Amino acid sequence: MRENNAMPLWIQNILVIALVAACVVAVGRQLVGTLRLKRGAKLGSCCAKGCESQPTPSASTERVVFIPSSSLRVRK
């Protein structure tokens, strides 16, 4: 039996097809932008370490110096 509140099957199919088509169009636009080497390309813009919102300048990083414990002296 079919309930009165149920959505017809053909509407469900159209909604699913429309969502899939929208996703394919969105990915396709990004792919075309990447292949054309646009500045705002999204696909392939991440490196193996992940995506950063803004690259950090290397001059502002804190310098860490390693001193071996054998070179330390005890003060009296």
C-alpha positions as a printed NumPy array, in Angstrom:
array([[  0.   ,   0.   ,   0.   ],
       [  1.066,   3.514,  -0.714],
       [  0.653,   6.239,   1.881],
       [ -0.792,   9.611,   0.947],
       [  2.269,  11.494,   2.259],
       [  4.815,   9.509,   0.24 ],
       [  6.746,  11.224,  -2.528],
       [  6.176,   9.7  ,  -5.962],
       [  9.016,   7.573,  -7.282],
       [  9.524,   9.653, -10.432],
       [ 10.091,  12.821,  -8.337],
       [ 12.676,  10.986,  -6.237],
       [ 14.471,   9.85 ,  -9.388],
       [ 14.49 ,  13.384, -10.827],
       [ 15.887,  14.802,  -7.562],
       [ 18.677,  12.217,  -7.431],
       [ 19.575,  12.777, -11.088],
       [ 19.595,  16.565, -10.545],
       [ 21.908,  16.243,  -7.504],
       [ 24.298,  13.945,  -9.345],
       [ 24.328,  16.283, -12.342],
       [ 25.074,  19.288, -10.106],
       [ 28.004,  17.451,  -8.5  ],
       [ 29.379,  16.407, -11.89 ],
       [ 29.108,  19.998, -13.159],
       [ 30.885,  21.384, -10.074],
       [ 33.768,  18.898, -10.32 ],
       [ 33.926,  19.386, -14.088],
       [ 34.272,  23.162, -13.747],
       [ 37.104,  22.745, -11.244],
       [ 38.797,  20.21 , -13.499],
       [ 38.582,  22.517, -16.521],
       [ 39.995,  25.371, -14.423],
       [ 42.867,  23.173, -13.309],
       [ 43.648,  22.007, -16.836],
       [ 43.615,  25.605, -18.09 ],
       [ 46.005,  26.507, -15.237],
       [ 43.787,  29.249, -13.863],
       [ 44.936,  31.044, -10.756],
       [ 41.919,  29.95 ,  -8.64 ],
       [ 42.112,  26.258,  -9.545],
       [ 40.971,  23.951,  -6.752],
       [ 41.922,  20.487,  -7.955],
       [ 45.536,  19.528,  -7.39 ],
       [ 46.313,  22.591,  -5.27 ],
       [ 47.138,  20.584,  -2.13 ],
       [ 50.486,  19.035,  -1.395],
       [ 51.192,  15.764,   0.402],
       [ 51.253,  17.521,   3.797],
       [ 47.759,  18.99 ,   3.375],
       [ 46.244,  22.326,   2.462],
       [ 47.109,  25.518,   4.272],
       [ 44.843,  28.523,   4.212],
       [ 47.826,  30.832,   3.743],
       [ 51.477,  29.87 ,   3.429],
       [ 53.541,  30.98 ,   6.399],
       [ 56.733,  32.902,   5.714],
       [ 59.88 ,  30.982,   6.66 ],
       [ 61.477,  34.032,   8.328],
       [ 58.909,  34.061,  11.143],
       [ 59.58 ,  30.494,  12.277],
       [ 61.319,  29.96 ,  15.588],
       [ 64.863,  28.655,  15.381],
       [ 65.621,  25.606,  17.515],
       [ 69.24 ,  24.863,  18.341],
       [ 70.253,  21.417,  19.596],
       [ 72.993,  21.318,  22.234],
       [ 74.257,  17.858,  23.156],
       [ 74.269,  17.11 ,  26.873],
       [ 77.922,  16.052,  26.729],
       [ 78.962,  19.633,  25.938],
       [ 77.17 ,  21.109,  28.968],
       [ 79.171,  21.916,  32.104],
       [ 78.026,  22.107,  35.7  ],
       [ 78.615,  25.486,  37.371],
       [ 79.867,  25.532,  40.951]])
